[in-house]
Amino acid sequence: MLSIAGGTPVRRSPFPSWPVFGPEEEEALLGVLHSGRWFLADKIDAFERAFAEFQEAEFGIAVSSGTTALQVALEAIGIQPGDEVIVPPYTFIATASAVVATGGIPIFADVQPGTYNIDPTAVEAAITDRTRAIIAVHIAGRPADLDAIMEIARPRGIRVIEDACQAHAAAWKGRKVGAIADLGTFSFQASKNLCAGEGGFITTNDRELGERAWSIHNCGRSPQGAWYEHPLIGSNYRISEFHAALLLSQMRNLETQTATRTRNAERLDALLSEIDGVDPMEPDERITTHAYHLYIFRYRAESFGGVDRSRFIEALQAEGIPCSSGYVPLYKEAAFGSRFDDCPFESSYFGGKPDYSQVSCPVTERICAEEAVWLTQTMLLGPESDMDDIATAIRKISDHADQL
């Protein structure tokens, strides 16, 4: 009998907790505390060098959050009020809100049904004479199709930003994400695979863009100039020495944790592939490392007697497996309607004022309403038997769907 119907749950024990920390993190924080150097000292410099090198980027700038990383990156490439920036609608709101914060207009291009990443075909269809940039989100830690996106963008002079806020350590064709396009952005918020509670990062191999990003994040100062010399308008988006010290300590675990997530995700892929009605995401041999900030599988109600996804999620949670349905389409958020009610700019894409009530991305809408089921990255950090429990719980629901 299903637990939701009064039976015994498959699992009673918790999955691994997050964040993972120990004496090293305490020592790192106390080291900064007792140094008396809490501002732009050696920990920030060391972390910027270490993380840029880890992500195979020439230049790295640590900032206060992933959201500000996106905003600084957009400012660095010169987004002006009224410029159009193509983004996926299946992502955290910061991908699009950062565009709005710089005065740009988000243009939503649908995602691929088998990857949940932005669809290059939809990107190409959304380009207008006002398109200045594309933000390719590596959703759940899975690299987007950078080959196709760059092939679309380069001949047109369109900049590409990688939103890698969920993709620490991810790699595309053997190359770490973040500096494959013009700029990359990362987040170190509490849930992220590399975590300091808050924080963000910008990566690039372009010196000019790197120096512009550094200036914008540090009050418009020049890297080579005097303290009170401000060639650009910027703001204070700096990270603290405490966050940098914590991140340096946390980095020691990142590769091992990534390997554990990968191993468990591959096992779960194999187990779920044997259950009718739940489909892992489509494989792509060009993805040489998936960061697995999330493990997402696709639910098909028709294989569970027509039981809708929300009821399936309730049943899976009752069996002791934490899960959720994830995002809603960003263009349906009230923020985009109210923010653009009095927009002073015309949009080539909309043929007038931006009106997000007219936007429809059918793949995203189906994913959000019926299909996606999320498991968090922490659930992939335990033993293989944890994956067995997840699959056992799903199979149990499949076998007893009539009890729902």
C-alpha positions as CSV (number, residue, x, y, z in Angstrom):
1,M,0.0,0.0,0.0
2,L,1.2,3.5,-0.8
3,S,2.3,5.6,2.1
4,I,-0.1,8.3,1.0
5,A,-2.9,5.8,1.3
6,G,-1.9,4.6,4.8
7,G,1.0,2.3,4.0
8,T,4.6,2.2,5.2
9,P,7.0,4.7,3.4
10,V,9.9,3.3,1.4
11,R,12.3,5.6,3.3
12,R,12.3,7.2,6.7
13,S,16.0,8.4,6.9
14,P,17.0,11.8,5.6
15,F,19.1,12.4,2.6
16,P,22.6,14.1,3.1
17,S,22.4,17.6,4.6
18,W,23.8,20.8,3.1
19,P,26.1,22.7,3.4
20,V,28.9,20.3,4.2
21,F,31.5,21.9,6.4
22,G,34.1,21.2,9.1
23,P,37.0,22.6,11.1
24,E,38.6,23.9,7.9
25,E,35.8,26.3,7.3
26,E,35.8,27.5,10.9
27,E,39.6,28.0,10.6
28,A,39.2,30.0,7.4
29,L,36.6,32.3,8.8
30,L,38.4,32.9,12.1
31,G,41.6,33.5,10.1
32,V,40.0,36.5,8.3
33,L,38.4,37.6,11.6
34,H,41.7,37.8,13.5
35,S,43.6,39.2,10.5
36,G,41.7,42.5,10.8
37,R,41.7,42.6,7.0
38,W,38.0,42.2,6.1
39,F,38.1,44.2,2.8
40,L,39.7,43.5,-0.6
41,A,42.6,41.6,0.9
42,D,44.4,38.4,0.0
43,K,41.5,35.9,0.2
44,I,39.5,37.6,-2.6
45,D,42.5,37.7,-4.8
46,A,43.4,34.1,-4.1
47,F,39.8,32.9,-4.7
48,E,39.5,34.8,-7.9
49,R,42.6,33.2,-9.3
50,A,41.7,29.7,-8.0
51,F,38.1,29.6,-9.3
52,A,39.0,31.2,-12.7
53,E,41.7,28.6,-13.1
54,F,39.3,25.8,-12.1
55,Q,36.8,26.9,-14.7
56,E,39.6,27.3,-17.3
57,A,39.1,31.1,-17.6
58,E,41.8,33.7,-17.9
59,F,40.0,36.3,-15.9
60,G,37.7,36.0,-12.9
61,I,35.8,38.6,-10.8
62,A,34.1,37.6,-7.5
63,V,30.9,39.5,-6.8
64,S,28.2,39.6,-4.2
65,S,25.7,37.2,-5.9
66,G,24.9,35.3,-9.1
67,T,22.2,38.0,-9.8
68,T,24.7,40.8,-9.7
69,A,27.1,38.7,-11.8
70,L,24.5,38.6,-14.5
71,Q,23.9,42.3,-14.2
72,V,27.5,43.2,-14.3
73,A,28.1,40.9,-17.3
74,L,25.3,42.6,-19.2
75,E,26.7,46.1,-18.4
76,A,30.1,45.0,-19.4
77,I,29.0,44.0,-22.9
78,G,27.2,47.4,-23.2
79,I,23.5,46.6,-22.9
80,Q,21.6,49.9,-23.3
81,P,18.0,50.8,-22.5
82,G,15.7,49.2,-25.1
83,D,18.2,46.6,-26.2
84,E,16.8,43.1,-26.6
85,V,18.4,40.1,-24.8
86,I,17.2,36.6,-25.6
87,V,16.7,34.4,-22.6
88,P,15.0,31.0,-21.8
89,P,11.7,31.1,-19.8
90,Y,12.7,28.0,-17.9
91,T,15.2,29.4,-15.4
92,F,15.5,31.4,-12.1
93,I,14.1,34.9,-12.4
94,A,17.5,36.6,-12.2
95,T,18.4,35.6,-15.7
96,A,15.6,37.9,-17.0
97,S,15.4,40.4,-14.1
98,A,19.1,41.3,-14.6
99,V,18.2,42.2,-18.2
100,V,15.5,44.5,-16.9
101,A,17.8,46.0,-14.3
102,T,20.2,47.1,-17.1
103,G,17.3,48.7,-19.1
104,G,17.1,45.8,-21.6
105,I,14.0,43.9,-22.7
106,P,14.0,40.1,-22.1
107,I,12.9,38.1,-25.2
108,F,11.9,34.6,-24.2
109,A,12.9,31.7,-26.5
110,D,11.5,28.3,-25.8
111,V,13.5,25.4,-24.5
112,Q,14.2,21.9,-26.0
113,P,11.9,19.1,-24.7
114,G,14.7,16.6,-24.1
115,T,17.2,19.0,-22.4
116,Y,15.2,21.9,-20.9
117,N,17.9,24.2,-22.2
118,I,17.3,27.0,-24.6
119,D,16.4,25.9,-28.1
120,P,18.8,27.3,-30.7
121,T,16.1,27.2,-33.3
122,A,13.8,29.3,-31.1
123,V,16.8,31.6,-30.5
124,E,17.3,32.2,-34.2
125,A,13.6,32.9,-34.7
126,A,13.6,35.5,-31.9
127,I,16.5,37.6,-33.3
128,T,15.6,41.1,-34.5
129,D,17.6,44.3,-35.4
130,R,17.5,45.1,-31.6
131,T,19.0,41.8,-30.4
132,R,22.3,42.5,-28.6
133,A,22.9,39.4,-26.5
134,I,21.8,35.8,-25.8
135,I,21.9,34.3,-22.3
136,A,22.5,30.6,-22.5
137,V,21.5,29.0,-19.2
138,H,23.1,25.7,-18.2
139,I,19.9,24.6,-16.5
140,A,20.3,22.1,-13.6
141,G,24.1,22.1,-14.3
142,R,23.6,20.6,-17.8
143,P,25.6,22.6,-20.5
144,A,23.4,24.2,-23.2
145,D,24.2,23.7,-26.8
146,L,27.0,26.2,-27.0
147,D,28.1,25.1,-30.5
148,A,24.8,26.0,-32.0
149,I,24.3,29.2,-30.0
150,M,27.7,30.6,-30.8
151,E,27.2,29.7,-34.5
152,I,24.0,31.8,-34.5
153,A,25.5,34.7,-32.5
154,R,29.0,35.2,-33.9
155,P,28.2,36.2,-37.5
156,R,25.6,38.6,-36.3
157,G,27.9,40.3,-33.7
158,I,25.6,39.2,-30.9
159,R,27.2,38.7,-27.5
160,V,26.7,35.4,-25.6
161,I,26.6,35.2,-21.8
162,E,26.7,31.8,-20.1
163,D,24.4,31.6,-17.0
164,A,26.4,28.9,-15.2
165,C,24.9,29.7,-11.8
166,Q,24.0,26.0,-11.5
167,A,26.9,24.6,-13.4
168,H,30.1,24.7,-11.3
169,A,32.6,22.2,-12.8
170,A,30.3,21.4,-15.8
171,A,32.1,20.9,-19.1
172,W,31.2,21.0,-22.8
173,K,33.3,18.9,-25.1
174,G,36.0,18.6,-22.5
175,R,36.1,22.4,-21.7
176,K,34.7,23.9,-18.5
177,V,31.8,26.2,-19.0
178,G,31.9,29.9,-18.2
179,A,34.5,31.2,-20.6
180,I,33.4,29.4,-23.8
181,A,31.2,32.4,-24.7
182,D,32.0,36.0,-24.1
183,L,31.3,35.9,-20.3
184,G,30.1,33.4,-17.8
185,T,28.3,33.9,-14.5
186,F,28.2,31.7,-11.3
187,S,26.3,31.8,-8.0
188,F,27.5,30.6,-4.6
189,Q,24.1,31.0,-2.9
190,A,23.2,28.6,-0.2
191,S,21.8,25.8,-2.4
192,K,24.6,25.8,-5.0
193,N,27.1,23.1,-5.5
194,L,29.9,25.5,-4.4
195,C,28.4,27.4,-1.5
196,A,29.1,30.3,0.8
197,G,25.6,31.4,1.6
198,E,25.9,34.2,-0.9
199,G,28.3,35.3,-3.6
200,G,28.8,35.2,-7.3
201,F,31.5,35.2,-10.0
202,I,32.2,36.3,-13.6
203,T,34.5,34.5,-15.9
204,T,35.9,35.5,-19.3
205,N,38.9,35.1,-21.6
206,D,38.4,38.6,-23.0
207,R,40.7,41.0,-21.2
208,E,38.7,44.1,-22.2
209,L,35.4,42.6,-21.0
210,G,37.2,41.4,-17.8
211,E,38.5,44.8,-17.0
212,R,35.1,46.4,-17.7
213,A,33.4,43.9,-15.4
214,W,36.0,44.5,-12.7
215,S,35.5,48.3,-13.0
216,I,31.7,48.0,-12.9
217,H,31.7,45.7,-9.8
218,N,34.1,48.1,-8.0
219,C,32.5,51.5,-8.1
220,G,33.7,52.2,-11.7
221,R,37.4,52.2,-10.7
222,S,40.2,51.3,-13.1
223,P,42.3,48.2,-12.4
224,Q,45.4,50.3,-13.1
225,G,44.1,53.6,-11.8
226,A,44.1,55.5,-8.5
227,W,41.6,54.7,-5.8
228,Y,39.6,57.8,-6.5
229,E,39.7,57.5,-10.3
230,H,36.4,56.3,-11.9
231,P,36.4,55.9,-15.7
232,L,33.1,54.1,-15.7
233,I,29.8,54.3,-13.8
234,G,29.7,51.3,-11.6
235,S,28.5,50.2,-8.2
236,N,29.6,48.2,-5.2
237,Y,29.1,44.5,-6.1
238,R,32.1,43.3,-4.2
239,I,32.3,40.0,-2.3
240,S,33.7,40.0,1.3
241,E,36.9,38.4,2.5
242,F,34.9,36.1,4.7
243,H,32.9,34.7,1.7
244,A,36.1,34.3,-0.3
245,A,37.9,32.5,2.5
246,L,34.9,30.1,2.9
247,L,34.8,29.5,-0.8
248,L,38.5,28.7,-0.9
249,S,37.9,26.1,1.8
250,Q,34.8,24.7,0.1
251,M,36.6,24.3,-3.2
252,R,38.6,21.4,-1.8
253,N,35.5,19.2,-2.0
254,L,34.1,20.3,-5.3
255,E,35.7,17.8,-7.6
256,T,35.0,14.8,-5.3
257,Q,31.3,15.9,-4.8
258,T,30.9,16.4,-8.5
259,A,32.2,12.8,-9.1
260,T,29.8,11.5,-6.5
261,R,26.8,13.3,-8.0
262,T,27.7,12.1,-11.5
263,R,28.0,8.5,-10.4
264,N,24.7,8.5,-8.5
265,A,22.9,10.4,-11.4
266,E,24.1,7.8,-13.9
267,R,22.8,5.0,-11.6
268,L,19.5,6.8,-11.2
269,D,19.3,7.2,-15.0
270,A,19.6,3.5,-15.5
271,L,17.1,2.6,-12.8
272,L,14.4,5.1,-14.0
273,S,14.9,4.0,-17.6
274,E,13.4,0.7,-16.5
275,I,10.2,2.3,-15.2
276,D,7.5,3.2,-17.7
277,G,6.3,6.8,-17.4
278,V,9.4,8.4,-16.0
279,D,12.1,9.5,-18.4
280,P,15.6,10.8,-17.6
281,M,16.8,13.8,-19.7
282,E,18.2,13.0,-23.1
283,P,22.0,12.1,-23.2
284,D,24.4,14.2,-25.2
285,E,28.0,12.9,-25.7
286,R,29.2,16.5,-26.0
287,I,28.4,17.0,-22.3
288,T,31.6,15.7,-20.7
289,T,30.6,16.9,-17.2
290,H,27.1,17.5,-15.9
291,A,27.2,19.5,-12.6
292,Y,23.8,18.0,-11.5
293,H,22.7,21.0,-9.4
294,L,19.4,19.3,-9.9
295,Y,18.4,15.9,-11.1
296,I,15.4,16.3,-13.3
297,F,13.2,13.6,-14.7
298,R,10.1,13.8,-16.9
299,Y,6.8,12.5,-15.7
300,R,4.2,11.1,-18.1
301,A,0.8,10.9,-16.5
302,E,-0.7,8.5,-19.0
303,S,1.6,5.8,-17.7
304,F,0.3,6.3,-14.2
305,G,-3.4,6.0,-15.0
306,G,-3.8,9.7,-15.8
307,V,-2.7,10.8,-12.3
308,D,-1.5,14.4,-12.6
309,R,2.0,15.3,-11.6
310,S,1.0,17.2,-8.4
311,R,-0.5,14.1,-7.0
312,F,2.5,12.0,-8.1
313,I,4.8,14.4,-6.3
314,E,2.6,14.2,-3.1
315,A,2.9,10.4,-3.3
316,L,6.6,10.4,-3.8
317,Q,7.1,12.8,-0.9
318,A,5.0,10.6,1.3
319,E,7.4,7.7,0.4
320,G,10.2,9.8,2.0
321,I,11.6,11.2,-1.3
322,P,11.8,15.0,-1.3
323,C,10.9,16.4,-4.7
324,S,9.2,19.4,-6.3
325,S,7.8,20.6,-9.6
326,G,10.2,23.5,-10.1
327,Y,9.7,26.7,-12.1
328,V,6.8,28.4,-13.7
329,P,7.3,30.1,-17.1
330,L,9.0,33.4,-16.4
331,Y,6.9,35.5,-18.7
332,K,3.9,34.5,-16.6
333,E,5.4,36.1,-13.5
334,A,3.5,39.3,-12.5
335,A,6.7,41.2,-12.3
336,F,7.1,41.2,-16.1
337,G,3.6,42.5,-16.6
338,S,3.7,45.3,-14.1
339,R,7.3,46.3,-14.9
340,F,6.5,46.9,-18.5
341,D,3.1,48.6,-18.2
342,D,4.8,52.0,-18.7
343,C,7.8,50.9,-20.7
344,P,9.1,53.9,-22.7
345,F,10.8,51.7,-25.3
346,E,9.5,50.1,-28.5
347,S,10.5,46.5,-29.1
348,S,11.2,45.1,-32.6
349,Y,10.3,41.6,-31.4
350,F,6.9,42.7,-30.0
351,G,6.3,45.2,-32.8
352,G,5.6,47.9,-30.2
353,K,5.6,48.0,-26.5
354,P,6.6,44.7,-24.7
355,D,3.5,42.7,-23.8
356,Y,4.4,39.4,-22.1
357,S,0.7,38.4,-22.0
358,Q,1.1,37.6,-25.7
359,V,4.1,35.3,-25.2
360,S,3.7,31.5,-25.5
361,C,6.5,28.9,-25.2
362,P,4.6,25.7,-25.4
363,V,7.4,23.3,-24.4
364,T,8.1,25.4,-21.3
365,E,4.5,25.5,-20.4
366,R,4.1,21.8,-20.7
367,I,7.2,21.2,-18.6
368,C,6.1,23.5,-15.9
369,A,2.5,22.4,-15.8
370,E,2.7,18.6,-16.3
371,E,6.2,17.1,-16.7
372,A,9.3,18.2,-14.7
373,V,10.1,16.6,-11.3
374,W,13.1,17.9,-9.4
375,L,15.5,16.2,-7.0
376,T,18.1,18.5,-5.4
377,Q,21.9,18.0,-5.7
378,T,22.2,17.0,-2.0
379,M,20.2,13.9,-2.7
380,L,23.0,12.7,-5.1
381,L,25.7,12.9,-2.4
382,G,24.8,9.8,-0.5
383,P,25.5,6.1,-1.1
384,E,24.1,4.2,-4.2
385,S,21.4,2.7,-2.0
386,D,19.8,6.2,-1.9
387,M,19.3,6.0,-5.6
388,D,17.8,2.6,-5.2
389,D,15.3,4.0,-2.7
390,I,14.3,6.7,-5.1
391,A,13.6,4.2,-7.9
392,T,11.9,1.8,-5.5
393,A,9.5,4.6,-4.4
394,I,8.7,5.5,-8.0
395,R,8.1,1.9,-9.0
396,K,5.9,1.4,-6.0
397,I,3.7,4.4,-7.1
398,S,3.7,3.0,-10.6
399,D,2.5,-0.4,-9.4
400,H,-0.2,1.0,-7.2
401,A,-1.3,4.1,-9.1
402,D,-4.9,3.0,-8.7
403,Q,-4.6,4.0,-5.0
404,L,-4.1,7.6,-6.0
